[in-house]
């Protein structure tokens, strides 16, 4: 059944094409694509943090959920790691007891009438079920120019739970150059909705019964519409959607949807097609025969559903090489398997994590399921060298002719750019990979990102204002003695006069012990200029960066986490403009080597801002 549902906002926009997430590319037959260059300056990148912790909303993970981060290369050094280059663009709630119904799983950005706009989905509530869950599409913009989107700058585009019914989550989001915005839901009432000019058109609703696409023998085949997840754009007003079949391994394939004749449905010829199928999970669908022969099999050794998910997707517009000129659309698809999970190794014993593929629709038949239409674009698997490996891909996007890839690297997260500089169809040659961000090297505070649902989106540099102040800045180095862990320190909330929530936090301290949080008042310590090397008192490698003028003792929990709420002090206007210097000392009376375990954090410098207007 098709129906139009009014929404609470107008989705009209200037037609600016949004580039979204994936890892395959499509090339027109008879045309070689041009040699490309890394973008200069770097694009800005948005990252989504959808961590969740306890139902109380007071654990360290709860304090860092439901956020959109912005990476920007303000100093032009080719990295996102200088001061202020990692900043918070949006966060739902300023209190530890946040509304637990929020769960940001996808983000996209574009220009609308000269204004940068961010769209994101809210579709996960780990503590609730049934009627308590939500599936919402939001639009936000930085109206007041403070480099932050607050809740007053948000507009609800559509409530997909009300539109579709059921019990959904939302990972699927695409913003097309036509001005339309598409959203997909999964898990108990899935569907596909197109928003345009203030109304929503339901194109697929799992509750309406089977939806069919042409099968490999031409006859209609039922597809799994209850498991739509990641999306990317196709043309100026179409989408590719991954159906992951998490519960029952039904499709594990990418479907293409377009309303070619503008009649408000996708039921006409060539409007719904199995675009790419690497698994063969649904044996009636078209399948690319190269997987398991010239390309690694996506069938893995897992008892849960047995397939590697190639559901991260992105779209690229490429200039064509040679004498023909013109452009073509390319599509990318990436593995989301982890190198440590059962889904990370296929039945041939090959690692399938970190794989990025590129596809070519050589016969222009509207899909990439034919022989020779897919090649390996980047090998970041466990079989690659350690320098190339991508432990787990978290999100991707494209900008100009580069693929932006967000992934797990060891104990942290990182972002790289991949560009096919020599035009050979892959990004595995010298100089084709740029490492642009590592959270462990960032000059801004460590954000303790824990990603459940994640996404990445790119947009042009310079269209958002630069942050004018930092929440907290780290400098110096931390240390540990007697085999302990090096503790880390950060700040959360807003360090502004009148702020209801601002908190100092310590991580990686000895569990179930104590932490001393020190505030310095001068730049000397017992007459010696700071910093002071503490090797003279038996703590080699440790440095004191402030004078220990004031201190608070805080207990650590079983995870080695401690916190100190400082918002009460922010009610005193006299602190406006102050620069405060904090350092934490951690200790455990019986460390891992049966001697006292001692550690010092880096120096955290916190600027106290005046009250907001």
C-alpha positions in Angstrom: 0.0 0.0 0.0 1.3 3.5 -0.9 0.3 6.5 1.1 1.4 10.1 1.6 1.9 11.3 5.2 2.4 15.0 6.1 5.6 15.7 8.1 6.4 18.6 10.5 8.9 20.2 8.2 9.6 21.2 4.6 12.3 19.1 2.9 12.8 21.5 0.0 16.5 22.2 -0.7 19.0 23.5 -3.2 20.0 20.5 -5.3 23.4 19.7 -3.8 24.4 16.1 -4.1 25.3 14.3 -0.8 28.0 11.7 -0.9 27.2 8.7 1.4 28.6 5.4 2.8 29.9 2.2 1.1 32.9 0.4 -0.7 32.3 -0.5 -4.5 32.4 1.7 -7.6 30.6 1.6 -10.9 32.3 2.5 -14.2 30.7 2.9 -17.6 31.7 0.4 -20.3 34.3 1.6 -22.8 35.5 4.5 -20.6 38.5 4.6 -18.3 38.1 6.9 -15.3 40.7 9.7 -14.9 43.6 9.8 -12.6 42.6 11.5 -9.4 44.3 13.6 -6.7 43.9 13.8 -2.9 41.6 16.7 -2.0 43.2 20.0 -1.0 42.1 21.2 1.4 40.8 18.2 3.3 37.0 17.9 3.5 35.4 18.1 6.9 34.1 14.8 8.3 31.3 14.0 10.7 31.4 11.0 13.0 28.5 9.5 14.9 28.9 8.1 18.5 25.9 6.0 19.5 27.3 4.3 22.6 25.0 3.1 25.3 25.5 1.9 28.8 23.3 1.3 31.8 19.6 2.2 32.2 20.6 4.6 35.0 22.4 6.9 32.5 25.4 7.4 34.8 28.1 5.1 33.5 31.1 6.4 31.5 29.5 5.1 28.3 26.3 6.9 29.0 28.2 10.2 29.3 29.4 9.8 25.7 26.4 8.6 23.8 24.3 10.3 21.1 26.9 12.7 19.7 28.0 14.0 16.3 31.7 15.0 16.1 33.3 17.3 13.6 36.8 16.9 12.2 38.3 19.9 10.4 41.8 20.7 9.2 41.9 24.4 10.2 45.7 24.8 10.0 46.0 23.1 6.6 48.6 20.5 7.7 46.7 17.6 6.2 45.6 16.2 9.6 42.6 16.6 11.9 44.8 16.4 15.0 45.6 20.0 16.0 43.8 22.0 18.8 40.1 22.6 18.0 40.2 20.3 15.0 38.1 17.6 16.8 34.9 19.3 18.2 31.4 18.4 19.3 28.8 19.5 16.7 25.7 18.0 18.4 24.9 16.2 21.6 21.5 15.3 22.9 21.2 16.5 26.5 23.7 18.1 28.9 22.9 15.8 31.8 24.2 12.4 32.7 20.6 11.3 32.9 19.9 11.7 29.3 16.7 10.8 27.4 17.5 7.1 26.7 15.3 7.0 23.6 17.9 8.8 21.5 20.3 6.7 19.4 22.0 8.4 16.4 22.9 5.8 13.8 23.3 7.7 10.6 24.3 11.3 9.6 24.4 13.1 6.3 25.0 16.7 5.3 24.3 19.1 2.5 23.8 22.8 1.6 20.2 24.1 1.5 19.7 27.7 0.2 23.3 28.5 1.1 23.0 27.0 4.6 24.9 23.9 5.8 22.4 21.3 7.1 22.8 18.0 8.9 20.3 15.2 8.8 20.5 12.3 11.2 18.4 9.4 12.4 17.2 8.6 15.9 16.3 4.9 16.0 17.7 2.9 18.9 16.6 2.6 22.5 18.6 -0.3 24.2 16.6 0.0 27.4 13.2 -0.1 25.9 11.0 -2.1 23.6 7.7 -1.9 21.9 5.9 1.4 22.2 8.9 3.1 23.9 11.2 2.7 20.8 11.5 5.5 18.3 12.4 5.9 14.6 12.8 9.5 13.7 14.5 11.6 11.1 15.9 15.0 12.3 17.3 18.1 10.5 19.6 20.5 12.2 21.6 23.6 11.4 23.9 26.0 13.2 21.5 28.9 13.2 23.4 31.1 15.7 26.9 30.4 14.3 28.4 29.1 17.5 29.8 25.9 15.7 27.4 23.8 17.7 23.8 22.5 16.9 21.7 22.6 20.0 18.2 21.1 20.5 16.5 24.4 19.7 18.1 24.3 16.2 16.5 20.9 15.3 13.4 20.1 13.3 11.7 16.8 13.2 11.4 15.8 9.5 9.4 12.6 10.1 8.4 10.0 12.6 8.8 6.7 10.8 7.3 4.7 13.6 4.1 6.6 13.2 4.3 6.4 9.4 5.2 2.7 9.1 4.2 1.2 12.5 6.1 -1.6 14.1 9.3 -1.6 16.2 12.1 -0.2 14.2 15.7 0.9 14.3 17.2 3.3 11.7 20.5 3.0 10.0 19.4 3.9 6.5 19.7 7.5 5.4 20.3 9.1 2.0 20.0 12.7 0.8 19.6 13.1 -3.0 20.5 15.9 -5.3 16.9 16.2 -6.3 16.2 17.5 -2.8 14.6 14.3 -1.5 15.6 12.6 1.7 15.2 8.8 2.0 15.1 6.8 5.2 14.9 3.0 5.8 14.0 1.1 8.9 14.5 -2.5 10.0 13.7 -4.9 12.8 10.0 -5.5 13.3 8.2 -3.3 10.7 10.8 -2.3 8.2 10.3 -0.1 5.2 11.5 2.7 2.9 10.2 6.3 2.9 10.9 9.2 0.6 10.6 12.7 2.1 10.2 15.7 -0.3 8.6 19.1 0.0 7.1 18.5 3.4 5.4 15.1 2.7 6.5 11.5 3.0 5.8 8.8 0.5 5.9 5.2 1.8 7.5 3.1 -1.0 8.1 -0.1 0.9 6.2 -1.3 4.0 7.0 -4.8 5.3 3.6 -4.9 7.0 1.9 -4.6 3.6 3.2 -8.1 2.5 5.8 -9.4 0.1 7.8 -7.0 -2.1 9.3 -8.4 -5.3 12.2 -7.8 -7.6 13.2 -9.7 -10.7 15.1 -12.9 -9.9 18.0 -14.5 -11.8 15.6 -16.2 -14.2 13.5 -13.1 -14.7 10.5 -14.2 -12.5 9.6 -12.1 -9.5 11.3 -12.9 -6.2 10.2 -11.9 -2.7 12.9 -9.9 -0.9 13.5 -9.2 2.8 12.0 -5.7 3.5 12.2 -6.2 7.3 16.0 -5.8 7.5 16.8 -2.6 5.5 20.0 -1.0 7.0 22.6 1.2 5.3 21.9 3.3 2.2 23.5 5.4 -0.4 22.3 7.5 -3.3 21.7 6.3 -6.9 21.3 8.9 -9.6 19.7 12.2 -8.6 16.7 10.6 -6.9 17.2 6.9 -6.2 18.8 4.8 -3.5 20.7 1.6 -2.9 19.7 -0.2 0.3 21.3 -3.2 2.1 19.1 -5.9 3.4 21.1 -7.7 6.0 18.8 -10.5 7.1 20.3 -10.4 10.6 17.7 -12.8 12.1 17.3 -15.2 9.2 19.9 -14.6 6.5 17.4 -13.9 3.8 19.0 -11.5 1.3 22.4 -10.2 2.4 22.2 -8.1 -0.8 21.9 -4.5 -2.0 18.7 -3.5 -3.8 18.2 -0.4 -6.0 15.0 1.7 -5.8 13.9 4.5 -8.1 10.6 6.0 -9.0 11.5 6.5 -12.7 8.2 7.7 -14.0 7.3 9.9 -11.0 4.0 8.1 -10.2 4.7 7.8 -6.5 5.6 4.1 -6.4 8.5 1.8 -7.3 6.4 -1.0 -8.8 7.1 -0.3 -12.5 9.8 -2.1 -14.6 13.4 -1.4 -13.6 12.3 0.6 -10.5 13.3 -2.2 -8.0 16.3 -4.3 -8.8 18.8 -6.5 -6.9 21.7 -4.3 -7.6 24.6 -6.2 -6.0 24.7 -9.6 -4.4 28.0 -11.1 -3.2 26.7 -13.8 -0.9 24.0 -15.8 -2.6 22.1 -16.1 0.7 18.8 -15.7 -1.3 19.4 -18.2 -4.0 16.7 -16.9 -6.3 18.3 -13.4 -6.6 20.9 -12.4 -9.2 24.4 -13.0 -7.8 27.9 -11.8 -8.8 29.8 -15.0 -9.7 33.2 -13.6 -9.0 32.9 -13.9 -5.2 34.3 -17.2 -4.2 36.4 -17.4 -7.4 38.5 -14.4 -8.4 37.3 -12.5 -5.3 37.0 -13.8 -1.7 33.9 -15.6 -0.7 31.5 -13.7 1.6 30.3 -17.0 3.2 32.0 -17.1 6.7 32.4 -19.6 9.5 29.7 -18.4 11.7 26.7 -20.4 13.2 24.6 -17.2 13.5 23.9 -16.4 9.9 27.1 -17.2 8.0 27.8 -14.1 5.8 30.1 -11.2 5.8 28.1 -7.9 5.6 29.2 -5.6 2.7 26.7 -3.0 3.9 28.8 0.2 4.2 28.0 2.1 1.0 29.0 5.3 -0.7 28.4 7.1 -4.0 31.0 9.0 -6.1 30.8 11.1 -9.2 33.9 10.5 -11.3 35.2 12.4 -14.3 35.8 10.1 -17.3 39.3 9.8 -18.8 40.3 9.9 -22.4 38.8 12.1 -25.1 35.1 11.6 -24.2 34.9 13.7 -21.0 31.8 13.6 -19.0 31.2 12.0 -15.6 29.9 8.7 -14.2 28.6 7.5 -10.9 30.6 5.1 -8.8 29.4 3.0 -5.9 31.5 1.6 -3.1 30.7 -1.2 -0.6 32.8 -2.2 2.4 33.0 -5.2 4.8 31.8 -4.5 8.3 33.4 -7.6 9.8 35.8 -7.4 12.6 39.2 -9.1 12.5 38.5 -10.7 15.9 34.9 -12.0 15.2 33.6 -15.2 13.7 32.4 -13.1 10.7 36.0 -12.1 10.0 37.2 -15.3 8.3 35.4 -17.0 5.3 35.1 -20.7 4.8 38.3 -20.7 2.8 40.2 -19.4 5.8 40.7 -15.9 4.3 40.2 -12.7 6.4 37.3 -10.7 5.1 37.5 -7.7 7.5 38.6 -4.4 6.1 37.8 -5.2 2.4 36.9 -2.4 0.1 35.6 -3.2 -3.4 35.0 -1.3 -6.6 32.3 -2.4 -9.2 31.9 -1.6 -12.9 28.5 -1.9 -14.7 30.2 -2.6 -18.0 27.0 -3.6 -19.9 24.9 -0.8 -18.4 22.1 -3.2 -17.4 21.5 -1.4 -14.1 23.3 -3.7 -11.7 26.8 -5.0 -10.9 26.1 -8.8 -10.7 27.9 -9.7 -13.9 31.4 -11.2 -14.3 34.2 -8.7 -14.2 32.1 -5.9 -12.7 33.8 -5.9 -9.3 37.4 -5.5 -8.3 39.2 -5.2 -4.9 39.7 -1.5 -4.3 41.5 -1.8 -1.0 42.7 -4.7 1.1 42.6 -3.9 4.8 42.0 -7.5 5.9 43.9 -9.5 8.5 45.8 -11.0 5.5 47.2 -7.6 4.6 50.3 -6.0 6.2 49.9 -4.5 9.6 50.3 -1.0 8.2 47.4 -1.5 5.9 45.0 -3.5 8.1 41.6 -2.0 9.1 40.5 -3.9 12.2 36.8 -3.0 11.6 35.3 -0.5 9.2 32.9 1.8 11.1 31.6 4.1 8.3 32.6 5.5 4.9 31.7 8.4 2.6 33.2 10.0 -0.5 34.4 13.5 -1.2 35.4 14.6 -4.7 37.3 11.5 -5.9 38.4 10.2 -2.5 36.9 7.6 -0.2 36.8 8.6 3.5 37.0 5.6 5.8 36.5 5.5 9.5 37.7 2.4 11.3 38.9 0.7 14.5 42.7 0.6 14.7 44.1 -1.2 17.7 42.8 0.4 20.8 41.4 3.5 19.1 39.6 4.9 16.1 41.1 6.5 13.0 40.2 8.1 9.6 42.0 7.6 6.3 41.5 8.9 2.8 41.8 6.5 -0.2 42.4 8.0 -3.7 43.1 6.1 -6.9 46.0 8.4 -8.0 47.1 6.3 -11.0 43.8 5.4 -12.4 44.2 1.6 -12.1 40.9 1.1 -10.3 42.3 0.6 -6.8 43.8 2.5 -3.9 46.6 0.1 -2.9 49.6 1.8 -4.6 52.2 4.1 -3.0 50.8 7.3 -1.8 47.1 6.4 -2.3 46.3 6.1 1.4 46.4 9.2 3.6 46.2 8.8 7.4 44.4 12.0 8.5 43.1 11.4 12.1 43.9 9.1 15.0 42.0 9.8 18.2 45.1 8.9 20.2 47.1 11.7 18.5 44.4 14.3 18.7 45.4 17.5 20.6 41.8 17.9 21.8 40.4 15.9 24.7 40.1 12.1 24.4 36.4 11.5 23.8 36.3 7.9 25.0 34.2 7.0 21.9 32.4 3.7 22.1 30.5 3.0 18.9 27.5 0.8 18.6 25.8 2.4 15.5 28.2 4.5 13.6 28.4 6.6 10.5 30.6 9.0 8.6 29.7 11.9 6.4 31.9 14.4 4.5 31.2 18.0 3.5 33.1 20.9 2.1 35.5 22.7 4.4 34.8 26.3 5.6 31.0 26.1 5.4 30.7 25.9 9.2 32.3 28.4 11.6 35.4 27.4 13.5 34.9 26.6 17.2 35.9 29.7 19.2 36.9 27.9 22.3 37.7 24.4 23.4 36.0 22.4 26.1 39.3 21.1 27.3 42.8 20.8 25.9 45.4 18.1 26.8 49.1 18.7 26.9 52.2 16.9 28.2 52.4 13.2 28.8 50.9 10.8 31.3 52.9 8.1 33.1 52.5 4.9 35.1 54.8 3.3 37.6 55.3 -0.3 38.8 53.4 -1.9 35.9 50.2 0.1 36.1 48.1 1.6 33.3 48.7 5.2 32.1 45.6 7.0 33.3 43.7 9.4 31.0 41.7 12.5 31.9 38.9 14.4 30.0 36.1 16.9 30.5 32.4 16.4 29.5 29.6 18.9 29.3 30.0 22.6 28.8 32.6 24.7 30.8 30.4 27.8 30.8 29.0 30.0 33.6 25.6 28.6 34.4 26.1 25.3 32.8 24.0 22.5 34.4 26.5 19.8 33.6 30.3 19.9 33.5 32.4 17.0 34.7 36.0 16.0 35.0 36.6 12.3 34.3 39.5 9.9 34.8 39.9 6.6 32.8 42.2 3.7 33.1 42.9 4.2 36.8 43.2 1.3 39.2 39.8 -0.2 39.7 38.0 0.1 43.1 40.5 2.5 44.4 40.9 6.3 44.6 42.0 9.1 42.3 43.3 12.5 43.5 42.2 15.4 41.2 44.4 18.4 41.5 43.8 22.0 40.5 46.9 24.2 40.1 47.0 27.9 41.0 50.5 29.1 40.1 53.3 28.2 37.6 55.8 27.1 40.3 56.1 24.2 42.7 58.1 24.8 45.8 59.9 27.6 44.0 60.7 25.5 41.0 59.2 26.5 37.6 56.8 24.0 36.2 56.8 21.5 34.7 58.9 19.4 37.2 60.4 16.1 36.3 59.4 13.7 39.2 62.3 11.4 38.6 64.0 13.2 41.4 61.5 11.7 43.8 61.6 8.2 42.4 59.0 8.5 39.7 61.0 8.5 36.4 59.1 9.4 33.3 56.4 11.3 35.3 56.0 15.0 35.1 54.1 17.5 37.3 52.5 20.3 35.3 50.7 22.2 38.0 51.2 23.1 41.7 48.7 20.8 43.5 47.1 23.8 45.2 43.7 22.2 45.6 42.6 18.5 45.5 39.6 16.3 45.6 39.6 12.5 46.3 37.2 10.5 44.2 36.6 6.7 44.2 37.1 4.7 41.1 34.6 2.0 40.0 35.3 -1.5 38.7 36.3 -0.1 35.3 38.8 2.3 36.8 36.6 5.3 36.1 36.2 8.4 38.4 34.4 11.7 38.0 34.1 15.1 39.6 31.1 17.3 38.9 32.3 20.9 38.7 29.1 22.6 37.5 28.3 23.9 41.1 31.4 26.1 40.8 30.2 27.4 37.4 27.3 29.2 39.1 29.8 31.9 40.2 30.2 34.5 37.4 33.6 35.6 38.7 35.1 32.5 37.1 34.3 33.6 33.6 37.5 33.9 31.5 39.5 31.7 33.9 41.9 29.1 32.7 42.1 26.1 35.0 44.8 23.5 35.0 44.0 19.9 36.3 46.0 16.8 36.7 45.0 13.5 38.3 47.1 11.2 40.4 46.0 7.5 40.6 47.2 5.0 43.1 46.5 1.4 44.2 48.0 0.0 47.4 48.6 -3.4 45.8 49.4 -3.1 42.1 50.0 -5.8 39.6 53.5 -6.4 40.8 52.5 -6.4 44.5 53.9 -2.9 45.0 52.0 0.4 45.0 50.7 1.3 41.6 51.0 5.0 40.8 50.1 7.0 37.7 49.7 10.6 36.5 47.6 12.0 33.7 48.4 14.6 31.2 47.6 18.2 32.0 44.0 19.1 31.2 43.5 22.8 30.7 39.9 24.0 30.9 38.7 27.4 29.7 35.6 28.8 31.6 33.4 30.6 29.2 31.0 33.4 30.1 27.2 32.8 30.2 25.5 32.1 26.9 23.3 34.9 25.5 
